[in-house]
Amino acid sequence: GPYGINVNAIAPGMIVTDMSMASPEGIELAKKRSVLSKVGNPEDIARLALFLASDESSYITGQVIVADGGRTDYLTHSL
């Protein structure tokens, strides 16, 4: 826009944290429902945030970037 500000959002899937580790069965279910068969870690989301904050993403704005290991794709195609 006129102020040179790009606005984007990150929509993370299951991320391994102390809270998610309290539900090992939830993590296993998330792995099974992911195209990549894994869950993310905080560094995965941090790298995406760093990219969006960098000049490398200067042509990206108004986007919600889903970082869920393909879970959204899995759910769409499994219906």
N, CA, C and O atoms as a Maestro MAE file, in Angstrom:
{
 s_m_m2io_version
 :::
 2.0.0
}

f_m_ct {
 s_m_title
 :::
 protein
 m_atom[316] {
  # First column is atom index #
  i_m_mmod_type
  r_m_x_coord
  r_m_y_coord
  r_m_z_coord
  i_m_residue_number
  s_m_chain_name
  s_m_pdb_residue_name
  s_m_pdb_atom_name
  i_m_atomic_number
  :::
  1 25 0.811 -1.182 0.000 1 A "GLY " " N  " 7
  2 3 0.000 0.000 0.000 1 A "GLY " " CA " 6
  3 2 0.858 1.252 0.000 1 A "GLY " " C  " 6
  4 15 2.073 1.181 -0.188 1 A "GLY " " O  " 8
  5 25 0.249 2.357 0.203 2 A "PRO " " N  " 7
  6 3 0.955 3.631 0.155 2 A "PRO " " CA " 6
  7 2 1.991 3.803 1.266 2 A "PRO " " C  " 6
  8 15 2.870 4.659 1.160 2 A "PRO " " O  " 8
  9 25 1.899 3.007 2.323 3 A "TYR " " N  " 7
  10 3 2.830 3.131 3.449 3 A "TYR " " CA " 6
  11 2 3.942 2.084 3.412 3 A "TYR " " C  " 6
  12 15 4.793 2.054 4.301 3 A "TYR " " O  " 8
  13 25 3.940 1.238 2.405 4 A "GLY " " N  " 7
  14 3 4.978 0.220 2.287 4 A "GLY " " CA " 6
  15 2 4.873 -0.885 3.318 4 A "GLY " " C  " 6
  16 15 5.877 -1.494 3.688 4 A "GLY " " O  " 8
  17 25 3.661 -1.148 3.783 5 A "ILE " " N  " 7
  18 3 3.460 -2.178 4.801 5 A "ILE " " CA " 6
  19 2 2.733 -3.361 4.171 5 A "ILE " " C  " 6
  20 15 1.649 -3.207 3.609 5 A "ILE " " O  " 8
  21 25 3.331 -4.526 4.269 6 A "ASN " " N  " 7
  22 3 2.687 -5.753 3.816 6 A "ASN " " CA " 6
  23 2 2.076 -6.441 5.025 6 A "ASN " " C  " 6
  24 15 2.693 -6.505 6.088 6 A "ASN " " O  " 8
  25 25 0.871 -6.952 4.862 7 A "VAL " " N  " 7
  26 3 0.187 -7.627 5.961 7 A "VAL " " CA " 6
  27 2 -0.119 -9.054 5.532 7 A "VAL " " C  " 6
  28 15 -0.817 -9.280 4.543 7 A "VAL " " O  " 8
  29 25 0.405 -10.009 6.279 8 A "ASN " " N  " 7
  30 3 0.183 -11.423 6.029 8 A "ASN " " CA " 6
  31 2 -0.041 -12.116 7.364 8 A "ASN " " C  " 6
  32 15 0.231 -11.553 8.424 8 A "ASN " " O  " 8
  33 25 -0.536 -13.339 7.300 9 A "ALA " " N  " 7
  34 3 -0.773 -14.113 8.519 9 A "ALA " " CA " 6
  35 2 -0.271 -15.532 8.318 9 A "ALA " " C  " 6
  36 15 -0.197 -16.033 7.196 9 A "ALA " " O  " 8
  37 25 0.067 -16.161 9.418 10 A "ILE " " N  " 7
  38 3 0.484 -17.561 9.412 10 A "ILE " " CA " 6
  39 2 -0.583 -18.362 10.138 10 A "ILE " " C  " 6
  40 15 -0.975 -18.020 11.254 10 A "ILE " " O  " 8
  41 25 -1.053 -19.433 9.500 11 A "ALA " " N  " 7
  42 3 -2.029 -20.339 10.105 11 A "ALA " " CA " 6
  43 2 -1.328 -21.677 10.339 11 A "ALA " " C  " 6
  44 15 -1.296 -22.527 9.449 11 A "ALA " " O  " 8
  45 25 -0.769 -21.861 11.532 12 A "PRO " " N  " 7
  46 3 -0.016 -23.092 11.782 12 A "PRO " " CA " 6
  47 2 -0.930 -24.280 12.068 12 A "PRO " " C  " 6
  48 15 -2.041 -24.127 12.577 12 A "PRO " " O  " 8
  49 25 -0.438 -25.445 11.732 13 A "GLY " " N  " 7
  50 3 -1.106 -26.680 12.122 13 A "GLY " " CA " 6
  51 2 -0.601 -27.095 13.496 13 A "GLY " " C  " 6
  52 15 -0.197 -26.256 14.301 13 A "GLY " " O  " 8
  53 25 -0.627 -28.395 13.753 14 A "MET " " N  " 7
  54 3 -0.142 -28.921 15.031 14 A "MET " " CA " 6
  55 2 1.357 -28.665 15.149 14 A "MET " " C  " 6
  56 15 2.133 -29.042 14.272 14 A "MET " " O  " 8
  57 25 1.745 -28.029 16.228 15 A "ILE " " N  " 7
  58 3 3.143 -27.709 16.504 15 A "ILE " " CA " 6
  59 2 3.523 -28.368 17.823 15 A "ILE " " C  " 6
  60 15 2.765 -28.313 18.791 15 A "ILE " " O  " 8
  61 25 4.692 -28.990 17.861 16 A "VAL " " N  " 7
  62 3 5.165 -29.632 19.084 16 A "VAL " " CA " 6
  63 2 5.552 -28.554 20.089 16 A "VAL " " C  " 6
  64 15 6.504 -27.802 19.884 16 A "VAL " " O  " 8
  65 25 4.801 -28.498 21.167 17 A "THR " " N  " 7
  66 3 5.062 -27.580 22.275 17 A "THR " " CA " 6
  67 2 4.818 -28.343 23.567 17 A "THR " " C  " 6
  68 15 4.363 -29.487 23.536 17 A "THR " " O  " 8
  69 25 5.112 -27.726 24.690 18 A "ASP " " N  " 7
  70 3 4.821 -28.374 25.968 18 A "ASP " " CA " 6
  71 2 3.339 -28.727 26.064 18 A "ASP " " C  " 6
  72 15 2.984 -29.789 26.576 18 A "ASP " " O  " 8
  73 25 2.476 -27.843 25.573 19 A "MET " " N  " 7
  74 3 1.038 -28.092 25.655 19 A "MET " " CA " 6
  75 2 0.623 -29.270 24.763 19 A "MET " " C  " 6
  76 15 -0.132 -30.140 25.197 19 A "MET " " O  " 8
  77 25 1.112 -29.298 23.525 20 A "SER " " N  " 7
  78 3 0.716 -30.390 22.629 20 A "SER " " CA " 6
  79 2 1.308 -31.724 23.066 20 A "SER " " C  " 6
  80 15 0.723 -32.775 22.805 20 A "SER " " O  " 8
  81 25 2.462 -31.691 23.728 21 A "MET " " N  " 7
  82 3 3.077 -32.934 24.210 21 A "MET " " CA " 6
  83 2 2.241 -33.581 25.313 21 A "MET " " C  " 6
  84 15 2.430 -34.757 25.623 21 A "MET " " O  " 8
  85 25 1.322 -32.826 25.905 22 A "ALA " " N  " 7
  86 3 0.438 -33.386 26.928 22 A "ALA " " CA " 6
  87 2 -0.586 -34.331 26.308 22 A "ALA " " C  " 6
  88 15 -1.276 -35.056 27.025 22 A "ALA " " O  " 8
  89 25 -0.688 -34.328 24.979 23 A "SER " " N  " 7
  90 3 -1.635 -35.196 24.279 23 A "SER " " CA " 6
  91 2 -0.915 -35.987 23.187 23 A "SER " " C  " 6
  92 15 -1.038 -35.666 22.005 23 A "SER " " O  " 8
  93 25 -0.162 -37.024 23.580 24 A "PRO " " N  " 7
  94 3 0.553 -37.827 22.577 24 A "PRO " " CA " 6
  95 2 -0.384 -38.419 21.523 24 A "PRO " " C  " 6
  96 15 -0.008 -38.544 20.358 24 A "PRO " " O  " 8
  97 25 -1.605 -38.784 21.932 25 A "GLU " " N  " 7
  98 3 -2.543 -39.339 20.950 25 A "GLU " " CA " 6
  99 2 -2.983 -38.273 19.947 25 A "GLU " " C  " 6
  100 15 -3.245 -38.586 18.785 25 A "GLU " " O  " 8
  101 25 -3.065 -37.033 20.384 26 A "GLY " " N  " 7
  102 3 -3.390 -35.939 19.468 26 A "GLY " " CA " 6
  103 2 -2.283 -35.716 18.449 26 A "GLY " " C  " 6
  104 15 -2.551 -35.445 17.279 26 A "GLY " " O  " 8
  105 25 -1.049 -35.831 18.894 27 A "ILE " " N  " 7
  106 3 0.093 -35.682 17.985 27 A "ILE " " CA " 6
  107 2 0.093 -36.803 16.958 27 A "ILE " " C  " 6
  108 15 0.303 -36.554 15.771 27 A "ILE " " O  " 8
  109 25 -0.141 -38.036 17.400 28 A "GLU " " N  " 7
  110 3 -0.169 -39.171 16.470 28 A "GLU " " CA " 6
  111 2 -1.299 -39.024 15.456 28 A "GLU " " C  " 6
  112 15 -1.115 -39.326 14.277 28 A "GLU " " O  " 8
  113 25 -2.453 -38.567 15.898 29 A "LEU " " N  " 7
  114 3 -3.575 -38.351 14.983 29 A "LEU " " CA " 6
  115 2 -3.229 -37.264 13.967 29 A "LEU " " C  " 6
  116 15 -3.537 -37.399 12.783 29 A "LEU " " O  " 8
  117 25 -2.593 -36.193 14.423 30 A "ALA " " N  " 7
  118 3 -2.188 -35.116 13.509 30 A "ALA " " CA " 6
  119 2 -1.189 -35.635 12.478 30 A "ALA " " C  " 6
  120 15 -1.259 -35.256 11.309 30 A "ALA " " O  " 8
  121 25 -0.266 -36.492 12.892 31 A "LYS " " N  " 7
  122 3 0.698 -37.081 11.949 31 A "LYS " " CA " 6
  123 2 -0.019 -37.903 10.889 31 A "LYS " " C  " 6
  124 15 0.305 -37.814 9.705 31 A "LYS " " O  " 8
  125 25 -0.992 -38.700 11.310 32 A "LYS " " N  " 7
  126 3 -1.731 -39.550 10.372 32 A "LYS " " CA " 6
  127 2 -2.551 -38.730 9.384 32 A "LYS " " C  " 6
  128 15 -2.812 -39.177 8.268 32 A "LYS " " O  " 8
  129 25 -2.953 -37.543 9.789 33 A "ARG " " N  " 7
  130 3 -3.793 -36.696 8.938 33 A "ARG " " CA " 6
  131 2 -2.999 -35.598 8.243 33 A "ARG " " C  " 6
  132 15 -3.552 -34.564 7.866 33 A "ARG " " O  " 8
  133 25 -1.724 -35.824 8.079 34 A "SER " " N  " 7
  134 3 -0.844 -34.862 7.422 34 A "SER " " CA " 6
  135 2 -0.208 -35.521 6.205 34 A "SER " " C  " 6
  136 15 0.232 -36.668 6.277 34 A "SER " " O  " 8
  137 25 -0.158 -34.809 5.102 35 A "VAL " " N  " 7
  138 3 0.493 -35.325 3.905 35 A "VAL " " CA " 6
  139 2 1.954 -35.668 4.197 35 A "VAL " " C  " 6
  140 15 2.479 -36.642 3.658 35 A "VAL " " O  " 8
  141 25 2.612 -34.880 5.041 36 A "LEU " " N  " 7
  142 3 4.021 -35.113 5.365 36 A "LEU " " CA " 6
  143 2 4.212 -36.119 6.493 36 A "LEU " " C  " 6
  144 15 5.345 -36.484 6.806 36 A "LEU " " O  " 8
  145 25 3.121 -36.573 7.108 37 A "SER " " N  " 7
  146 3 3.162 -37.551 8.210 37 A "SER " " CA " 6
  147 2 4.025 -37.081 9.373 37 A "SER " " C  " 6
  148 15 4.740 -37.873 9.987 37 A "SER " " O  " 8
  149 25 3.953 -35.803 9.666 38 A "LYS " " N  " 7
  150 3 4.692 -35.268 10.807 38 A "LYS " " CA " 6
  151 2 3.993 -34.023 11.323 38 A "LYS " " C  " 6
  152 15 3.113 -33.468 10.665 38 A "LYS " " O  " 8
  153 25 4.391 -33.599 12.495 39 A "VAL " " N  " 7
  154 3 3.911 -32.329 13.036 39 A "VAL " " CA " 6
  155 2 5.075 -31.349 13.008 39 A "VAL " " C  " 6
  156 15 6.238 -31.746 12.939 39 A "VAL " " O  " 8
  157 25 4.749 -30.087 13.062 40 A "GLY " " N  " 7
  158 3 5.778 -29.061 12.985 40 A "GLY " " CA " 6
  159 2 6.411 -28.768 14.328 40 A "GLY " " C  " 6
  160 15 5.967 -29.251 15.369 40 A "GLY " " O  " 8
  161 25 7.452 -27.971 14.279 41 A "ASN " " N  " 7
  162 3 8.083 -27.495 15.508 41 A "ASN " " CA " 6
  163 2 8.120 -25.968 15.452 41 A "ASN " " C  " 6
  164 15 7.938 -25.384 14.383 41 A "ASN " " O  " 8
  165 25 8.349 -25.330 16.572 42 A "PRO " " N  " 7
  166 3 8.340 -23.862 16.588 42 A "PRO " " CA " 6
  167 2 9.287 -23.233 15.565 42 A "PRO " " C  " 6
  168 15 9.005 -22.160 15.033 42 A "PRO " " O  " 8
  169 25 10.401 -23.897 15.292 43 A "GLU " " N  " 7
  170 3 11.365 -23.349 14.333 43 A "GLU " " CA " 6
  171 2 10.784 -23.294 12.922 43 A "GLU " " C  " 6
  172 15 11.120 -22.395 12.151 43 A "GLU " " O  " 8
  173 25 9.914 -24.250 12.576 44 A "ASP " " N  " 7
  174 3 9.276 -24.220 11.255 44 A "ASP " " CA " 6
  175 2 8.469 -22.939 11.082 44 A "ASP " " C  " 6
  176 15 8.526 -22.297 10.033 44 A "ASP " " O  " 8
  177 25 7.729 -22.579 12.100 45 A "ILE " " N  " 7
  178 3 6.905 -21.375 12.040 45 A "ILE " " CA " 6
  179 2 7.784 -20.127 12.122 45 A "ILE " " C  " 6
  180 15 7.512 -19.126 11.459 45 A "ILE " " O  " 8
  181 25 8.831 -20.190 12.932 46 A "ALA " " N  " 7
  182 3 9.745 -19.044 13.055 46 A "ALA " " CA " 6
  183 2 10.418 -18.731 11.723 46 A "ALA " " C  " 6
  184 15 10.562 -17.562 11.363 46 A "ALA " " O  " 8
  185 25 10.833 -19.768 10.983 47 A "ARG " " N  " 7
  186 3 11.470 -19.530 9.680 47 A "ARG " " CA " 6
  187 2 10.501 -18.861 8.705 47 A "ARG " " C  " 6
  188 15 10.890 -17.982 7.936 47 A "ARG " " O  " 8
  189 25 9.247 -19.282 8.745 48 A "LEU " " N  " 7
  190 3 8.247 -18.649 7.881 48 A "LEU " " CA " 6
  191 2 8.038 -17.188 8.282 48 A "LEU " " C  " 6
  192 15 7.945 -16.312 7.422 48 A "LEU " " O  " 8
  193 25 7.965 -16.932 9.582 49 A "ALA " " N  " 7
  194 3 7.800 -15.553 10.063 49 A "ALA " " CA " 6
  195 2 8.997 -14.692 9.657 49 A "ALA " " C  " 6
  196 15 8.825 -13.542 9.255 49 A "ALA " " O  " 8
  197 25 10.199 -15.239 9.760 50 A "LEU " " N  " 7
  198 3 11.392 -14.491 9.347 50 A "LEU " " CA " 6
  199 2 11.355 -14.174 7.860 50 A "LEU " " C  " 6
  200 15 11.705 -13.070 7.441 50 A "LEU " " O  " 8
  201 25 10.928 -15.151 7.065 51 A "PHE " " N  " 7
  202 3 10.800 -14.908 5.628 51 A "PHE " " CA " 6
  203 2 9.809 -13.779 5.364 51 A "PHE " " C  " 6
  204 15 10.094 -12.871 4.583 51 A "PHE " " O  " 8
  205 25 8.649 -13.832 6.012 52 A "LEU " " N  " 7
  206 3 7.636 -12.799 5.783 52 A "LEU " " CA " 6
  207 2 8.100 -11.423 6.250 52 A "LEU " " C  " 6
  208 15 7.650 -10.405 5.723 52 A "LEU " " O  " 8
  209 25 8.991 -11.384 7.229 53 A "ALA " " N  " 7
  210 3 9.515 -10.109 7.727 53 A "ALA " " CA " 6
  211 2 10.683 -9.594 6.883 53 A "ALA " " C  " 6
  212 15 11.124 -8.458 7.055 53 A "ALA " " O  " 8
  213 25 11.179 -10.426 5.979 54 A "SER " " N  " 7
  214 3 12.350 -10.048 5.189 54 A "SER " " CA " 6
  215 2 11.955 -9.378 3.877 54 A "SER " " C  " 6
  216 15 10.792 -9.394 3.474 54 A "SER " " O  " 8
  217 25 12.951 -8.790 3.224 55 A "ASP " " N  " 7
  218 3 12.741 -8.188 1.910 55 A "ASP " " CA " 6
  219 2 12.428 -9.238 0.845 55 A "ASP " " C  " 6
  220 15 11.888 -8.910 -0.211 55 A "ASP " " O  " 8
  221 25 12.765 -10.504 1.121 56 A "GLU " " N  " 7
  222 3 12.495 -11.583 0.169 56 A "GLU " " CA " 6
  223 2 10.999 -11.747 -0.099 56 A "GLU " " C  " 6
  224 15 10.613 -12.289 -1.134 56 A "GLU " " O  " 8
  225 25 10.165 -11.288 0.815 57 A "SER " " N  " 7
  226 3 8.713 -11.442 0.657 57 A "SER " " CA " 6
  227 2 8.032 -10.124 0.280 57 A "SER " " C  " 6
  228 15 6.836 -9.952 0.514 57 A "SER " " O  " 8
  229 25 8.786 -9.207 -0.295 58 A "SER " " N  " 7
  230 3 8.255 -7.858 -0.546 58 A "SER " " CA " 6
  231 2 7.065 -7.823 -1.506 58 A "SER " " C  " 6
  232 15 6.338 -6.830 -1.539 58 A "SER " " O  " 8
  233 25 6.854 -8.875 -2.282 59 A "TYR " " N  " 7
  234 3 5.748 -8.895 -3.239 59 A "TYR " " CA " 6
  235 2 4.567 -9.730 -2.731 59 A "TYR " " C  " 6
  236 15 3.632 -10.004 -3.482 59 A "TYR " " O  " 8
  237 25 4.610 -10.129 -1.474 60 A "ILE " " N  " 7
  238 3 3.543 -10.932 -0.877 60 A "ILE " " CA " 6
  239 2 2.799 -10.071 0.130 60 A "ILE " " C  " 6
  240 15 3.405 -9.524 1.052 60 A "ILE " " O  " 8
  241 25 1.498 -9.951 -0.041 61 A "THR " " N  " 7
  242 3 0.685 -9.213 0.921 61 A "THR " " CA " 6
  243 2 -0.755 -9.710 0.871 61 A "THR " " C  " 6
  244 15 -1.228 -10.188 -0.160 61 A "THR " " O  " 8
  245 25 -1.434 -9.589 1.989 62 A "GLY " " N  " 7
  246 3 -2.832 -9.988 2.066 62 A "GLY " " CA " 6
  247 2 -3.054 -11.484 2.058 62 A "GLY " " C  " 6
  248 15 -4.125 -11.950 1.669 62 A "GLY " " O  " 8
  249 25 -2.058 -12.243 2.482 63 A "GLN " " N  " 7
  250 3 -2.147 -13.694 2.419 63 A "GLN " " CA " 6
  251 2 -2.207 -14.328 3.802 63 A "GLN " " C  " 6
  252 15 -1.629 -13.822 4.764 63 A "GLN " " O  " 8
  253 25 -2.913 -15.435 3.876 64 A "VAL " " N  " 7
  254 3 -2.859 -16.306 5.047 64 A "VAL " " CA " 6
  255 2 -2.115 -17.547 4.577 64 A "VAL " " C  " 6
  256 15 -2.609 -18.293 3.731 64 A "VAL " " O  " 8
  257 25 -0.936 -17.762 5.124 65 A "ILE " " N  " 7
  258 3 -0.102 -18.885 4.706 65 A "ILE " " CA " 6
  259 2 -0.296 -20.023 5.697 65 A "ILE " " C  " 6
  260 15 0.017 -19.904 6.881 65 A "ILE " " O  " 8
  261 25 -0.819 -21.125 5.180 66 A "VAL " " N  " 7
  262 3 -1.078 -22.300 6.004 66 A "VAL " " CA " 6
  263 2 0.204 -23.120 6.078 66 A "VAL " " C  " 6
  264 15 0.748 -23.530 5.052 66 A "VAL " " O  " 8
  265 25 0.678 -23.356 7.289 67 A "ALA " " N  " 7
  266 3 1.876 -24.166 7.528 67 A "ALA " " CA " 6
  267 2 1.452 -25.329 8.413 67 A "ALA " " C  " 6
  268 15 1.646 -25.310 9.629 67 A "ALA " " O  " 8
  269 25 0.862 -26.353 7.771 68 A "ASP " " N  " 7
  270 3 0.288 -27.455 8.537 68 A "ASP " " CA " 6
  271 2 0.740 -28.829 8.059 68 A "ASP " " C  " 6
  272 15 0.091 -29.834 8.349 68 A "ASP " " O  " 8
  273 25 1.844 -28.876 7.330 69 A "GLY " " N  " 7
  274 3 2.358 -30.163 6.865 69 A "GLY " " CA " 6
  275 2 1.451 -30.846 5.857 69 A "GLY " " C  " 6
  276 15 1.575 -32.047 5.621 69 A "GLY " " O  " 8
  277 25 0.551 -30.095 5.267 70 A "GLY " " N  " 7
  278 3 -0.363 -30.660 4.281 70 A "GLY " " CA " 6
  279 2 -1.648 -31.201 4.870 70 A "GLY " " C  " 6
  280 15 -2.393 -31.900 4.182 70 A "GLY " " O  " 8
  281 25 -1.925 -30.895 6.124 71 A "ARG " " N  " 7
  282 3 -3.153 -31.422 6.740 71 A "ARG " " CA " 6
  283 2 -4.392 -30.902 6.028 71 A "ARG " " C  " 6
  284 15 -5.334 -31.660 5.798 71 A "ARG " " O  " 8
  285 25 -4.407 -29.636 5.680 72 A "THR " " N  " 7
  286 3 -5.559 -29.078 4.980 72 A "THR " " CA " 6
  287 2 -5.786 -29.816 3.666 72 A "THR " " C  " 6
  288 15 -6.925 -30.139 3.326 72 A "THR " " O  " 8
  289 25 -4.721 -30.083 2.930 73 A "ASP " " N  " 7
  290 3 -4.822 -30.816 1.672 73 A "ASP " " CA " 6
  291 2 -5.324 -32.232 1.921 73 A "ASP " " C  " 6
  292 15 -6.172 -32.732 1.181 73 A "ASP " " O  " 8
  293 25 -4.807 -32.874 2.952 74 A "TYR " " N  " 7
  294 3 -5.228 -34.237 3.305 74 A "TYR " " CA " 6
  295 2 -6.724 -34.268 3.586 74 A "TYR " " C  " 6
  296 15 -7.438 -35.128 3.070 74 A "TYR " " O  " 8
  297 25 -7.200 -33.329 4.404 75 A "LEU " " N  " 7
  298 3 -8.615 -33.307 4.766 75 A "LEU " " CA " 6
  299 2 -9.495 -33.037 3.548 75 A "LEU " " C  " 6
  300 15 -10.571 -33.621 3.421 75 A "LEU " " O  " 8
  301 25 -9.052 -32.166 2.662 76 A "THR " " N  " 7
  302 3 -9.820 -31.842 1.464 76 A "THR " " CA " 6
  303 2 -9.984 -33.062 0.568 76 A "THR " " C  " 6
  304 15 -11.063 -33.300 0.026 76 A "THR " " O  " 8
  305 25 -8.918 -33.827 0.413 77 A "HIS " " N  " 7
  306 3 -8.953 -34.972 -0.496 77 A "HIS " " CA " 6
  307 2 -9.457 -36.253 0.145 77 A "HIS " " C  " 6
  308 15 -9.692 -37.238 -0.556 77 A "HIS " " O  " 8
  309 25 -9.625 -36.263 1.444 78 A "SER " " N  " 7
  310 3 -10.084 -37.490 2.101 78 A "SER " " CA " 6
  311 2 -11.593 -37.494 2.326 78 A "SER " " C  " 6
  312 15 -12.144 -38.477 2.820 78 A "SER " " O  " 8
  313 25 -12.265 -36.397 1.964 79 A "LEU " " N  " 7
  314 3 -13.718 -36.330 2.172 79 A "LEU " " CA " 6
  315 2 -14.475 -37.129 1.145 79 A "LEU " " C  " 6
  316 15 -15.705 -37.175 1.182 79 A "LEU " " O  " 8
  :::
 }
 m_bond[315] {
  # First column is bond index #
  i_m_from
  i_m_to
  i_m_order
  :::
  1 1 2 1
  2 2 3 1
  3 3 4 2
  4 3 5 1
  5 5 6 1
  6 6 7 1
  7 7 8 2
  8 7 9 1
  9 9 10 1
  10 10 11 1
  11 11 12 2
  12 11 13 1
  13 13 14 1
  14 14 15 1
  15 15 16 2
  16 15 17 1
  17 17 18 1
  18 18 19 1
  19 19 20 2
  20 19 21 1
  21 21 22 1
  22 22 23 1
  23 23 24 2
  24 23 25 1
  25 25 26 1
  26 26 27 1
  27 27 28 2
  28 27 29 1
  29 29 30 1
  30 30 31 1
  31 31 32 2
  32 31 33 1
  33 33 34 1
  34 34 35 1
  35 35 36 2
  36 35 37 1
  37 37 38 1
  38 38 39 1
  39 39 40 2
  40 39 41 1
  41 41 42 1
  42 42 43 1
  43 43 44 2
  44 43 45 1
  45 45 46 1
  46 46 47 1
  47 47 48 2
  48 47 49 1
  49 49 50 1
  50 50 51 1
  51 51 52 2
  52 51 53 1
  53 53 54 1
  54 54 55 1
  55 55 56 2
  56 55 57 1
  57 57 58 1
  58 58 59 1
  59 59 60 2
  60 59 61 1
  61 61 62 1
  62 62 63 1
  63 63 64 2
  64 63 65 1
  65 65 66 1
  66 66 67 1
  67 67 68 2
  68 67 69 1
  69 69 70 1
  70 70 71 1
  71 71 72 2
  72 71 73 1
  73 73 74 1
  74 74 75 1
  75 75 76 2
  76 75 77 1
  77 77 78 1
  78 78 79 1
  79 79 80 2
  80 79 81 1
  81 81 82 1
  82 82 83 1
  83 83 84 2
  84 83 85 1
  85 85 86 1
  86 86 87 1
  87 87 88 2
  88 87 89 1
  89 89 90 1
  90 90 91 1
  91 91 92 2
  92 91 93 1
  93 93 94 1
  94 94 95 1
  95 95 96 2
  96 95 97 1
  97 97 98 1
  98 98 99 1
  99 99 100 2
  100 99 101 1
  101 101 102 1
  102 102 103 1
  103 103 104 2
  104 103 105 1
  105 105 106 1
  106 106 107 1
  107 107 108 2
  108 107 109 1
  109 109 110 1
  110 110 111 1
  111 111 112 2
  112 111 113 1
  113 113 114 1
  114 114 115 1
  115 115 116 2
  116 115 117 1
  117 117 118 1
  118 118 119 1
  119 119 120 2
  120 119 121 1
  121 121 122 1
  122 122 123 1
  123 123 124 2
  124 123 125 1
  125 125 126 1
  126 126 127 1
  127 127 128 2
  128 127 129 1
  129 129 130 1
  130 130 131 1
  131 131 132 2
  132 131 133 1
  133 133 134 1
  134 134 135 1
  135 135 136 2
  136 135 137 1
  137 137 138 1
  138 138 139 1
  139 139 140 2
  140 139 141 1
  141 141 142 1
  142 142 143 1
  143 143 144 2
  144 143 145 1
  145 145 146 1
  146 146 147 1
  147 147 148 2
  148 147 149 1
  149 149 150 1
  150 150 151 1
  151 151 152 2
  152 151 153 1
  153 153 154 1
  154 154 155 1
  155 155 156 2
  156 155 157 1
  157 157 158 1
  158 158 159 1
  159 159 160 2
  160 159 161 1
  161 161 162 1
  162 162 163 1
  163 163 164 2
  164 163 165 1
  165 165 166 1
  166 166 167 1
  167 167 168 2
  168 167 169 1
  169 169 170 1
  170 170 171 1
  171 171 172 2
  172 171 173 1
  173 173 174 1
  174 174 175 1
  175 175 176 2
  176 175 177 1
  177 177 178 1
  178 178 179 1
  179 179 180 2
  180 179 181 1
  181 181 182 1
  182 182 183 1
  183 183 184 2
  184 183 185 1
  185 185 186 1
  186 186 187 1
  187 187 188 2
  188 187 189 1
  189 189 190 1
  190 190 191 1
  191 191 192 2
  192 191 193 1
  193 193 194 1
  194 194 195 1
  195 195 196 2
  196 195 197 1
  197 197 198 1
  198 198 199 1
  199 199 200 2
  200 199 201 1
  201 201 202 1
  202 202 203 1
  203 203 204 2
  204 203 205 1
  205 205 206 1
  206 206 207 1
  207 207 208 2
  208 207 209 1
  209 209 210 1
  210 210 211 1
  211 211 212 2
  212 211 213 1
  213 213 214 1
  214 214 215 1
  215 215 216 2
  216 215 217 1
  217 217 218 1
  218 218 219 1
  219 219 220 2
  220 219 221 1
  221 221 222 1
  222 222 223 1
  223 223 224 2
  224 223 225 1
  225 225 226 1
  226 226 227 1
  227 227 228 2
  228 227 229 1
  229 229 230 1
  230 230 231 1
  231 231 232 2
  232 231 233 1
  233 233 234 1
  234 234 235 1
  235 235 236 2
  236 235 237 1
  237 237 238 1
  238 238 239 1
  239 239 240 2
  240 239 241 1
  241 241 242 1
  242 242 243 1
  243 243 244 2
  244 243 245 1
  245 245 246 1
  246 246 247 1
  247 247 248 2
  248 247 249 1
  249 249 250 1
  250 250 251 1
  251 251 252 2
  252 251 253 1
  253 253 254 1
  254 254 255 1
  255 255 256 2
  256 255 257 1
  257 257 258 1
  258 258 259 1
  259 259 260 2
  260 259 261 1
  261 261 262 1
  262 262 263 1
  263 263 264 2
  264 263 265 1
  265 265 266 1
  266 266 267 1
  267 267 268 2
  268 267 269 1
  269 269 270 1
  270 270 271 1
  271 271 272 2
  272 271 273 1
  273 273 274 1
  274 274 275 1
  275 275 276 2
  276 275 277 1
  277 277 278 1
  278 278 279 1
  279 279 280 2
  280 279 281 1
  281 281 282 1
  282 282 283 1
  283 283 284 2
  284 283 285 1
  285 285 286 1
  286 286 287 1
  287 287 288 2
  288 287 289 1
  289 289 290 1
  290 290 291 1
  291 291 292 2
  292 291 293 1
  293 293 294 1
  294 294 295 1
  295 295 296 2
  296 295 297 1
  297 297 298 1
  298 298 299 1
  299 299 300 2
  300 299 301 1
  301 301 302 1
  302 302 303 1
  303 303 304 2
  304 303 305 1
  305 305 306 1
  306 306 307 1
  307 307 308 2
  308 307 309 1
  309 309 310 1
  310 310 311 1
  311 311 312 2
  312 311 313 1
  313 313 314 1
  314 314 315 1
  315 315 316 2
  :::
 }
}
